[in-house]
Amino acid sequence: MAFGLLLAFTISAVLDPFGRLRLSEGDQIGFIEERPVMVSRALNPQFNSAIIGNSSSMPLMPASLSASTGQRFVSLSISGTAAPASIATMSFFLAQHPDTKMIVAALLPETWCGADFQEHRPFPYWLYSSMSRYLIGLAGETSFKLFKTISSNRRAVKADGYQPWIAIDGYHPFIGPFVHYDIDTVRAILSGNARPEKSSNSTGRFPAIQRLVDVVGRSSPAFFVLVWTPRYVSYTPRPGSDADKTDRDCKSTLVPTFLGT
C-alpha cells in the first residue's frame, strides 16, 4: 500500500498538473477553474508585472497595460476571491519574479474593508506557497479523480483548434450571475438594490489593508499601483451614512503609507 501511494504521488509530480515544477508549459494546463490555472500563469518567466484582484479587475487587459507601460503584464485576477487570496497570489508572484517591475492591485471595498481577514470561499493556498508545502498538498490531492482530470485535460489540449479559456497572459472573460442577460436586464437587477447605509465594519480597523501595507513595505524593486475598482451606484454607500464613513476611513488608511503624508 505504501509503495502504491508513493508511486501515485510520483506520477502526479511528474505529470505536474499545476505547472508548479515547471515540467508543464502554461498552455498545457487544461483546468477550467481559475484557482489552479493561475499558478502556471504566475510562474511564467516571460512576465515581469501582474494584475492582482478578483472579478472586478478582470476587465483590465494585460496586453493593453503591456503596450502602455512597456512591461510584460499577466492578469492574476481570480473571481470570487477576497483579500487573503489576493495577497497570497501577489506574494507568490513577487517570490517567483525577483525582478518584478509593476503590480496593479485592484481593491474592492467589500473585500478589503471588512473587520476580519478571511477568505470566505475555498482557496488552494498550498498551490501558492513554498515548494515543500506544495508537495505536501499535492500528496494530499493525489487521487483517481485527479488522474482522471489530468487525462481529460491532456486530451482537450491536444484537440484540433484548442484554445485555453484562460489565455497565457491570464486574460479571460467573467462568467458570473449576469452573463446570460442583456444589459438592460442586468441594469434593472442591480438598480433594485438600495444603497448601503449601515456600516459593515464599525471597529475602525482594517486588517486586510494592514496586510497589504506589510507586503508593499517589504524590500522589492516593484512599483505598486493600487486601484479602488468602480462599483455600480447601488453598491456605493449613501453619502453621509455610516457605511460611507467606513468606506472613506478604509481608503484613507492607505494615504499616509503611499503618499508619505
DOZASE-535889 format. One record per residue (C-alpha): residue number from 1; x, z, y. Coordinates in steps of 0.1 Angstrom, whole numbers. Last residue first. Example, Ala and Ser with C-alpha at 12.3 -4.5 7.8 and 13.67 -1.06 7.14 Angstrom:
<recs>
<rec><resi>2</resi><xx>137</xx><zz>71</zz><yy>-11</yy></rec>
<rec><resi>1</resi><xx>123</xx><zz>78</zz><yy>-45</yy></rec>
</recs>
This chain:
<recs>
<rec><resi>261</resi><xx>19</xx><zz>44</zz><yy>623</yy></rec>
<rec><resi>260</resi><xx>42</xx><zz>26</zz><yy>599</yy></rec>
<rec><resi>259</resi><xx>18</xx><zz>-3</zz><yy>594</yy></rec>
<rec><resi>258</resi><xx>18</xx><zz>-1</zz><yy>556</yy></rec>
<rec><resi>257</resi><xx>17</xx><zz>37</zz><yy>550</yy></rec>
<rec><resi>256</resi><xx>-1</xx><zz>48</zz><yy>582</yy></rec>
<rec><resi>255</resi><xx>-28</xx><zz>21</zz><yy>577</yy></rec>
<rec><resi>254</resi><xx>-36</xx><zz>26</zz><yy>540</yy></rec>
<rec><resi>253</resi><xx>-56</xx><zz>58</zz><yy>545</yy></rec>
<rec><resi>252</resi><xx>-77</xx><zz>39</zz><yy>570</yy></rec>
<rec><resi>251</resi><xx>-94</xx><zz>19</zz><yy>542</yy></rec>
<rec><resi>250</resi><xx>-107</xx><zz>50</zz><yy>525</yy></rec>
<rec><resi>249</resi><xx>-118</xx><zz>66</zz><yy>557</yy></rec>
<rec><resi>248</resi><xx>-137</xx><zz>34</zz><yy>567</yy></rec>
<rec><resi>247</resi><xx>-156</xx><zz>32</zz><yy>534</yy></rec>
<rec><resi>246</resi><xx>-163</xx><zz>69</zz><yy>534</yy></rec>
<rec><resi>245</resi><xx>-177</xx><zz>67</zz><yy>569</yy></rec>
<rec><resi>244</resi><xx>-199</xx><zz>37</zz><yy>560</yy></rec>
<rec><resi>243</resi><xx>-213</xx><zz>55</zz><yy>530</yy></rec>
<rec><resi>242</resi><xx>-222</xx><zz>85</zz><yy>552</yy></rec>
<rec><resi>241</resi><xx>-241</xx><zz>61</zz><yy>574</yy></rec>
<rec><resi>240</resi><xx>-231</xx><zz>48</zz><yy>609</yy></rec>
<rec><resi>239</resi><xx>-233</xx><zz>12</zz><yy>599</yy></rec>
<rec><resi>238</resi><xx>-251</xx><zz>6</zz><yy>566</yy></rec>
<rec><resi>237</resi><xx>-227</xx><zz>2</zz><yy>538</yy></rec>
<rec><resi>236</resi><xx>-219</xx><zz>-33</zz><yy>526</yy></rec>
<rec><resi>235</resi><xx>-234</xx><zz>-43</zz><yy>493</yy></rec>
<rec><resi>234</resi><xx>-265</xx><zz>-59</zz><yy>509</yy></rec>
<rec><resi>233</resi><xx>-241</xx><zz>-79</zz><yy>531</yy></rec>
<rec><resi>232</resi><xx>-224</xx><zz>-96</zz><yy>502</yy></rec>
<rec><resi>231</resi><xx>-189</xx><zz>-83</zz><yy>499</yy></rec>
<rec><resi>230</resi><xx>-155</xx><zz>-95</zz><yy>512</yy></rec>
<rec><resi>229</resi><xx>-123</xx><zz>-86</zz><yy>494</yy></rec>
<rec><resi>228</resi><xx>-101</xx><zz>-60</zz><yy>511</yy></rec>
<rec><resi>227</resi><xx>-67</xx><zz>-77</zz><yy>509</yy></rec>
<rec><resi>226</resi><xx>-34</xx><zz>-60</zz><yy>505</yy></rec>
<rec><resi>225</resi><xx>-3</xx><zz>-84</zz><yy>508</yy></rec>
<rec><resi>224</resi><xx>28</xx><zz>-69</zz><yy>493</yy></rec>
<rec><resi>223</resi><xx>63</xx><zz>-84</zz><yy>498</yy></rec>
<rec><resi>222</resi><xx>83</xx><zz>-79</zz><yy>466</yy></rec>
<rec><resi>221</resi><xx>120</xx><zz>-69</zz><yy>467</yy></rec>
<rec><resi>220</resi><xx>111</xx><zz>-36</zz><yy>449</yy></rec>
<rec><resi>219</resi><xx>121</xx><zz>0</zz><yy>452</yy></rec>
<rec><resi>218</resi><xx>89</xx><zz>20</zz><yy>447</yy></rec>
<rec><resi>217</resi><xx>66</xx><zz>25</zz><yy>477</yy></rec>
<rec><resi>216</resi><xx>42</xx><zz>-2</zz><yy>465</yy></rec>
<rec><resi>215</resi><xx>36</xx><zz>17</zz><yy>433</yy></rec>
<rec><resi>214</resi><xx>31</xx><zz>51</zz><yy>450</yy></rec>
<rec><resi>213</resi><xx>8</xx><zz>36</zz><yy>476</yy></rec>
<rec><resi>212</resi><xx>-13</xx><zz>21</zz><yy>449</yy></rec>
<rec><resi>211</resi><xx>-15</xx><zz>54</zz><yy>431</yy></rec>
<rec><resi>210</resi><xx>-26</xx><zz>70</zz><yy>464</yy></rec>
<rec><resi>209</resi><xx>-53</xx><zz>44</zz><yy>469</yy></rec>
<rec><resi>208</resi><xx>-66</xx><zz>51</zz><yy>434</yy></rec>
<rec><resi>207</resi><xx>-67</xx><zz>88</zz><yy>441</yy></rec>
<rec><resi>206</resi><xx>-89</xx><zz>85</zz><yy>472</yy></rec>
<rec><resi>205</resi><xx>-96</xx><zz>120</zz><yy>486</yy></rec>
<rec><resi>204</resi><xx>-122</xx><zz>127</zz><yy>513</yy></rec>
<rec><resi>203</resi><xx>-143</xx><zz>145</zz><yy>488</yy></rec>
<rec><resi>202</resi><xx>-176</xx><zz>128</zz><yy>498</yy></rec>
<rec><resi>201</resi><xx>-172</xx><zz>99</zz><yy>474</yy></rec>
<rec><resi>200</resi><xx>-203</xx><zz>78</zz><yy>467</yy></rec>
<rec><resi>199</resi><xx>-215</xx><zz>83</zz><yy>502</yy></rec>
<rec><resi>198</resi><xx>-252</xx><zz>77</zz><yy>507</yy></rec>
<rec><resi>197</resi><xx>-262</xx><zz>48</zz><yy>530</yy></rec>
<rec><resi>196</resi><xx>-259</xx><zz>18</zz><yy>508</yy></rec>
<rec><resi>195</resi><xx>-276</xx><zz>-15</zz><yy>520</yy></rec>
<rec><resi>194</resi><xx>-309</xx><zz>-20</zz><yy>502</yy></rec>
<rec><resi>193</resi><xx>-308</xx><zz>-45</zz><yy>474</yy></rec>
<rec><resi>192</resi><xx>-332</xx><zz>-75</zz><yy>473</yy></rec>
<rec><resi>191</resi><xx>-307</xx><zz>-97</zz><yy>491</yy></rec>
<rec><resi>190</resi><xx>-286</xx><zz>-100</zz><yy>460</yy></rec>
<rec><resi>189</resi><xx>-314</xx><zz>-113</zz><yy>439</yy></rec>
<rec><resi>188</resi><xx>-326</xx><zz>-137</zz><yy>467</yy></rec>
<rec><resi>187</resi><xx>-290</xx><zz>-150</zz><yy>472</yy></rec>
<rec><resi>186</resi><xx>-286</xx><zz>-157</zz><yy>435</yy></rec>
<rec><resi>185</resi><xx>-319</xx><zz>-175</zz><yy>434</yy></rec>
<rec><resi>184</resi><xx>-309</xx><zz>-197</zz><yy>463</yy></rec>
<rec><resi>183</resi><xx>-275</xx><zz>-204</zz><yy>448</yy></rec>
<rec><resi>182</resi><xx>-289</xx><zz>-218</zz><yy>416</yy></rec>
<rec><resi>181</resi><xx>-288</xx><zz>-195</zz><yy>385</yy></rec>
<rec><resi>180</resi><xx>-268</xx><zz>-198</zz><yy>353</yy></rec>
<rec><resi>179</resi><xx>-236</xx><zz>-182</zz><yy>366</yy></rec>
<rec><resi>178</resi><xx>-255</xx><zz>-152</zz><yy>381</yy></rec>
<rec><resi>177</resi><xx>-245</xx><zz>-125</zz><yy>356</yy></rec>
<rec><resi>176</resi><xx>-209</xx><zz>-135</zz><yy>355</yy></rec>
<rec><resi>175</resi><xx>-186</xx><zz>-161</zz><yy>340</yy></rec>
<rec><resi>174</resi><xx>-160</xx><zz>-164</zz><yy>368</yy></rec>
<rec><resi>173</resi><xx>-139</xx><zz>-196</zz><yy>366</yy></rec>
<rec><resi>172</resi><xx>-103</xx><zz>-196</zz><yy>356</yy></rec>
<rec><resi>171</resi><xx>-69</xx><zz>-195</zz><yy>373</yy></rec>
<rec><resi>170</resi><xx>-41</xx><zz>-178</zz><yy>353</yy></rec>
<rec><resi>169</resi><xx>-13</xx><zz>-201</zz><yy>362</yy></rec>
<rec><resi>168</resi><xx>-13</xx><zz>-214</zz><yy>326</yy></rec>
<rec><resi>167</resi><xx>-50</xx><zz>-221</zz><yy>329</yy></rec>
<rec><resi>166</resi><xx>-76</xx><zz>-197</zz><yy>314</yy></rec>
<rec><resi>165</resi><xx>-101</xx><zz>-219</zz><yy>295</yy></rec>
<rec><resi>164</resi><xx>-71</xx><zz>-235</zz><yy>278</yy></rec>
<rec><resi>163</resi><xx>-76</xx><zz>-273</zz><yy>275</yy></rec>
<rec><resi>162</resi><xx>-78</xx><zz>-288</zz><yy>241</yy></rec>
<rec><resi>161</resi><xx>-83</xx><zz>-326</zz><yy>241</yy></rec>
<rec><resi>160</resi><xx>-76</xx><zz>-330</zz><yy>205</yy></rec>
<rec><resi>159</resi><xx>-76</xx><zz>-298</zz><yy>185</yy></rec>
<rec><resi>158</resi><xx>-43</xx><zz>-279</zz><yy>180</yy></rec>
<rec><resi>157</resi><xx>-52</xx><zz>-250</zz><yy>204</yy></rec>
<rec><resi>156</resi><xx>-86</xx><zz>-246</zz><yy>186</yy></rec>
<rec><resi>155</resi><xx>-70</xx><zz>-244</zz><yy>152</yy></rec>
<rec><resi>154</resi><xx>-44</xx><zz>-218</zz><yy>164</yy></rec>
<rec><resi>153</resi><xx>-72</xx><zz>-197</zz><yy>180</yy></rec>
<rec><resi>152</resi><xx>-92</xx><zz>-196</zz><yy>148</yy></rec>
<rec><resi>151</resi><xx>-62</xx><zz>-186</zz><yy>128</yy></rec>
<rec><resi>150</resi><xx>-53</xx><zz>-158</zz><yy>153</yy></rec>
<rec><resi>149</resi><xx>-89</xx><zz>-146</zz><yy>153</yy></rec>
<rec><resi>148</resi><xx>-90</xx><zz>-145</zz><yy>115</yy></rec>
<rec><resi>147</resi><xx>-56</xx><zz>-126</zz><yy>114</yy></rec>
<rec><resi>146</resi><xx>-70</xx><zz>-101</zz><yy>140</yy></rec>
<rec><resi>145</resi><xx>-102</xx><zz>-96</zz><yy>119</yy></rec>
<rec><resi>144</resi><xx>-81</xx><zz>-90</zz><yy>87</yy></rec>
<rec><resi>143</resi><xx>-64</xx><zz>-62</zz><yy>106</yy></rec>
<rec><resi>142</resi><xx>-34</xx><zz>-53</zz><yy>127</yy></rec>
<rec><resi>141</resi><xx>-47</xx><zz>-35</zz><yy>158</yy></rec>
<rec><resi>140</resi><xx>-30</xx><zz>-2</zz><yy>151</yy></rec>
<rec><resi>139</resi><xx>3</xx><zz>-19</zz><yy>143</yy></rec>
<rec><resi>138</resi><xx>0</xx><zz>-39</zz><yy>175</yy></rec>
<rec><resi>137</resi><xx>-6</xx><zz>-7</zz><yy>195</yy></rec>
<rec><resi>136</resi><xx>26</xx><zz>8</zz><yy>181</yy></rec>
<rec><resi>135</resi><xx>45</xx><zz>-24</zz><yy>188</yy></rec>
<rec><resi>134</resi><xx>31</xx><zz>-24</zz><yy>224</yy></rec>
<rec><resi>133</resi><xx>41</xx><zz>12</zz><yy>229</yy></rec>
<rec><resi>132</resi><xx>76</xx><zz>4</zz><yy>219</yy></rec>
<rec><resi>131</resi><xx>77</xx><zz>-27</zz><yy>241</yy></rec>
<rec><resi>130</resi><xx>66</xx><zz>-7</zz><yy>271</yy></rec>
<rec><resi>129</resi><xx>31</xx><zz>-12</zz><yy>286</yy></rec>
<rec><resi>128</resi><xx>6</xx><zz>-39</zz><yy>294</yy></rec>
<rec><resi>127</resi><xx>-6</xx><zz>-46</zz><yy>259</yy></rec>
<rec><resi>126</resi><xx>-8</xx><zz>-8</zz><yy>252</yy></rec>
<rec><resi>125</resi><xx>-31</xx><zz>-5</zz><yy>283</yy></rec>
<rec><resi>124</resi><xx>-58</xx><zz>-25</zz><yy>264</yy></rec>
<rec><resi>123</resi><xx>-88</xx><zz>-19</zz><yy>287</yy></rec>
<rec><resi>122</resi><xx>-122</xx><zz>-6</zz><yy>277</yy></rec>
<rec><resi>121</resi><xx>-146</xx><zz>-3</zz><yy>306</yy></rec>
<rec><resi>120</resi><xx>-150</xx><zz>26</zz><yy>331</yy></rec>
<rec><resi>119</resi><xx>-113</xx><zz>27</zz><yy>341</yy></rec>
<rec><resi>118</resi><xx>-108</xx><zz>60</zz><yy>358</yy></rec>
<rec><resi>117</resi><xx>-91</xx><zz>73</zz><yy>389</yy></rec>
<rec><resi>116</resi><xx>-117</xx><zz>96</zz><yy>404</yy></rec>
<rec><resi>115</resi><xx>-134</xx><zz>102</zz><yy>437</yy></rec>
<rec><resi>114</resi><xx>-140</xx><zz>65</zz><yy>443</yy></rec>
<rec><resi>113</resi><xx>-125</xx><zz>43</zz><yy>470</yy></rec>
<rec><resi>112</resi><xx>-107</xx><zz>17</zz><yy>448</yy></rec>
<rec><resi>111</resi><xx>-134</xx><zz>3</zz><yy>425</yy></rec>
<rec><resi>110</resi><xx>-164</xx><zz>1</zz><yy>449</yy></rec>
<rec><resi>109</resi><xx>-141</xx><zz>-6</zz><yy>478</yy></rec>
<rec><resi>108</resi><xx>-128</xx><zz>-38</zz><yy>463</yy></rec>
<rec><resi>107</resi><xx>-91</xx><zz>-44</zz><yy>467</yy></rec>
<rec><resi>106</resi><xx>-73</xx><zz>-77</zz><yy>461</yy></rec>
<rec><resi>105</resi><xx>-36</xx><zz>-72</zz><yy>457</yy></rec>
<rec><resi>104</resi><xx>-15</xx><zz>-102</zz><yy>466</yy></rec>
<rec><resi>103</resi><xx>20</xx><zz>-95</zz><yy>453</yy></rec>
<rec><resi>102</resi><xx>49</xx><zz>-116</zz><yy>466</yy></rec>
<rec><resi>101</resi><xx>85</xx><zz>-123</zz><yy>458</yy></rec>
<rec><resi>100</resi><xx>91</xx><zz>-108</zz><yy>424</yy></rec>
<rec><resi>99</resi><xx>128</xx><zz>-110</zz><yy>414</yy></rec>
<rec><resi>98</resi><xx>126</xx><zz>-81</zz><yy>389</yy></rec>
<rec><resi>97</resi><xx>99</xx><zz>-100</zz><yy>371</yy></rec>
<rec><resi>96</resi><xx>88</xx><zz>-83</zz><yy>339</yy></rec>
<rec><resi>95</resi><xx>87</xx><zz>-48</zz><yy>355</yy></rec>
<rec><resi>94</resi><xx>68</xx><zz>-62</zz><yy>385</yy></rec>
<rec><resi>93</resi><xx>43</xx><zz>-79</zz><yy>363</yy></rec>
<rec><resi>92</resi><xx>37</xx><zz>-48</zz><yy>342</yy></rec>
<rec><resi>91</resi><xx>33</xx><zz>-26</zz><yy>373</yy></rec>
<rec><resi>90</resi><xx>7</xx><zz>-50</zz><yy>387</yy></rec>
<rec><resi>89</resi><xx>-12</xx><zz>-51</zz><yy>354</yy></rec>
<rec><resi>88</resi><xx>-12</xx><zz>-13</zz><yy>351</yy></rec>
<rec><resi>87</resi><xx>-22</xx><zz>-10</zz><yy>388</yy></rec>
<rec><resi>86</resi><xx>-51</xx><zz>-35</zz><yy>383</yy></rec>
<rec><resi>85</resi><xx>-62</xx><zz>-17</zz><yy>351</yy></rec>
<rec><resi>84</resi><xx>-63</xx><zz>17</zz><yy>369</yy></rec>
<rec><resi>83</resi><xx>-81</xx><zz>3</zz><yy>400</yy></rec>
<rec><resi>82</resi><xx>-111</xx><zz>-12</zz><yy>382</yy></rec>
<rec><resi>81</resi><xx>-117</xx><zz>-41</zz><yy>358</yy></rec>
<rec><resi>80</resi><xx>-148</xx><zz>-61</zz><yy>352</yy></rec>
<rec><resi>79</resi><xx>-132</xx><zz>-95</zz><yy>357</yy></rec>
<rec><resi>78</resi><xx>-94</xx><zz>-98</zz><yy>353</yy></rec>
<rec><resi>77</resi><xx>-75</xx><zz>-114</zz><yy>381</yy></rec>
<rec><resi>76</resi><xx>-39</xx><zz>-120</zz><yy>370</yy></rec>
<rec><resi>75</resi><xx>-35</xx><zz>-152</zz><yy>390</yy></rec>
<rec><resi>74</resi><xx>0</xx><zz>-167</zz><yy>389</yy></rec>
<rec><resi>73</resi><xx>18</xx><zz>-177</zz><yy>420</yy></rec>
<rec><resi>72</resi><xx>51</xx><zz>-197</zz><yy>424</yy></rec>
<rec><resi>71</resi><xx>63</xx><zz>-192</zz><yy>460</yy></rec>
<rec><resi>70</resi><xx>65</xx><zz>-219</zz><yy>488</yy></rec>
<rec><resi>69</resi><xx>39</xx><zz>-199</zz><yy>507</yy></rec>
<rec><resi>68</resi><xx>11</xx><zz>-225</zz><yy>514</yy></rec>
<rec><resi>67</resi><xx>16</xx><zz>-246</zz><yy>482</yy></rec>
<rec><resi>66</resi><xx>19</xx><zz>-215</zz><yy>460</yy></rec>
<rec><resi>65</resi><xx>-12</xx><zz>-199</zz><yy>476</yy></rec>
<rec><resi>64</resi><xx>-32</xx><zz>-231</zz><yy>469</yy></rec>
<rec><resi>63</resi><xx>-20</xx><zz>-233</zz><yy>433</yy></rec>
<rec><resi>62</resi><xx>-28</xx><zz>-196</zz><yy>428</yy></rec>
<rec><resi>61</resi><xx>-64</xx><zz>-202</zz><yy>437</yy></rec>
<rec><resi>60</resi><xx>-82</xx><zz>-172</zz><yy>450</yy></rec>
<rec><resi>59</resi><xx>-118</xx><zz>-174</zz><yy>437</yy></rec>
<rec><resi>58</resi><xx>-109</xx><zz>-149</zz><yy>410</yy></rec>
<rec><resi>57</resi><xx>-103</xx><zz>-121</zz><yy>436</yy></rec>
<rec><resi>56</resi><xx>-138</xx><zz>-105</zz><yy>434</yy></rec>
<rec><resi>55</resi><xx>-138</xx><zz>-109</zz><yy>397</yy></rec>
<rec><resi>54</resi><xx>-109</xx><zz>-84</zz><yy>393</yy></rec>
<rec><resi>53</resi><xx>-76</xx><zz>-79</zz><yy>411</yy></rec>
<rec><resi>52</resi><xx>-39</xx><zz>-88</zz><yy>412</yy></rec>
<rec><resi>51</resi><xx>-26</xx><zz>-121</zz><yy>425</yy></rec>
<rec><resi>50</resi><xx>10</xx><zz>-127</zz><yy>414</yy></rec>
<rec><resi>49</resi><xx>44</xx><zz>-140</zz><yy>426</yy></rec>
<rec><resi>48</resi><xx>76</xx><zz>-151</zz><yy>408</yy></rec>
<rec><resi>47</resi><xx>61</xx><zz>-174</zz><yy>382</yy></rec>
<rec><resi>46</resi><xx>81</xx><zz>-197</zz><yy>359</yy></rec>
<rec><resi>45</resi><xx>91</xx><zz>-167</zz><yy>338</yy></rec>
<rec><resi>44</resi><xx>57</xx><zz>-164</zz><yy>321</yy></rec>
<rec><resi>43</resi><xx>52</xx><zz>-128</zz><yy>312</yy></rec>
<rec><resi>42</resi><xx>22</xx><zz>-122</zz><yy>334</yy></rec>
<rec><resi>41</resi><xx>5</xx><zz>-153</zz><yy>319</yy></rec>
<rec><resi>40</resi><xx>11</xx><zz>-141</zz><yy>284</yy></rec>
<rec><resi>39</resi><xx>-4</xx><zz>-107</zz><yy>292</yy></rec>
<rec><resi>38</resi><xx>-33</xx><zz>-124</zz><yy>309</yy></rec>
<rec><resi>37</resi><xx>-46</xx><zz>-136</zz><yy>276</yy></rec>
<rec><resi>36</resi><xx>-53</xx><zz>-102</zz><yy>261</yy></rec>
<rec><resi>35</resi><xx>-75</xx><zz>-89</zz><yy>289</yy></rec>
<rec><resi>34</resi><xx>-91</xx><zz>-123</zz><yy>298</yy></rec>
<rec><resi>33</resi><xx>-111</xx><zz>-128</zz><yy>267</yy></rec>
<rec><resi>32</resi><xx>-111</xx><zz>-165</zz><yy>255</yy></rec>
<rec><resi>31</resi><xx>-81</xx><zz>-159</zz><yy>232</yy></rec>
<rec><resi>30</resi><xx>-62</xx><zz>-191</zz><yy>224</yy></rec>
<rec><resi>29</resi><xx>-26</xx><zz>-181</zz><yy>232</yy></rec>
<rec><resi>28</resi><xx>-7</xx><zz>-213</zz><yy>225</yy></rec>
<rec><resi>27</resi><xx>-8</xx><zz>-223</zz><yy>262</yy></rec>
<rec><resi>26</resi><xx>12</xx><zz>-192</zz><yy>270</yy></rec>
<rec><resi>25</resi><xx>40</xx><zz>-201</zz><yy>247</yy></rec>
<rec><resi>24</resi><xx>45</xx><zz>-179</zz><yy>215</yy></rec>
<rec><resi>23</resi><xx>77</xx><zz>-162</zz><yy>205</yy></rec>
<rec><resi>22</resi><xx>78</xx><zz>-144</zz><yy>238</yy></rec>
<rec><resi>21</resi><xx>75</xx><zz>-110</zz><yy>221</yy></rec>
<rec><resi>20</resi><xx>45</xx><zz>-102</zz><yy>242</yy></rec>
<rec><resi>19</resi><xx>28</xx><zz>-135</zz><yy>236</yy></rec>
<rec><resi>18</resi><xx>-5</xx><zz>-120</zz><yy>226</yy></rec>
<rec><resi>17</resi><xx>-8</xx><zz>-134</zz><yy>191</yy></rec>
<rec><resi>16</resi><xx>30</xx><zz>-130</zz><yy>183</yy></rec>
<rec><resi>15</resi><xx>27</xx><zz>-147</zz><yy>149</yy></rec>
<rec><resi>14</resi><xx>60</xx><zz>-130</zz><yy>140</yy></rec>
<rec><resi>13</resi><xx>46</xx><zz>-96</zz><yy>151</yy></rec>
<rec><resi>12</resi><xx>13</xx><zz>-100</zz><yy>131</yy></rec>
<rec><resi>11</resi><xx>33</xx><zz>-111</zz><yy>100</yy></rec>
<rec><resi>10</resi><xx>55</xx><zz>-81</zz><yy>103</yy></rec>
<rec><resi>9</resi><xx>24</xx><zz>-58</zz><yy>106</yy></rec>
<rec><resi>8</resi><xx>8</xx><zz>-73</zz><yy>75</yy></rec>
<rec><resi>7</resi><xx>41</xx><zz>-69</zz><yy>56</yy></rec>
<rec><resi>6</resi><xx>44</xx><zz>-33</zz><yy>66</yy></rec>
<rec><resi>5</resi><xx>8</xx><zz>-26</zz><yy>56</yy></rec>
<rec><resi>4</resi><xx>13</xx><zz>-43</zz><yy>22</yy></rec>
<rec><resi>3</resi><xx>46</xx><zz>-24</zz><yy>16</yy></rec>
<rec><resi>2</resi><xx>28</xx><zz>9</zz><yy>24</yy></rec>
<rec><resi>1</resi><xx>0</xx><zz>0</zz><yy>0</yy></rec>
</recs>
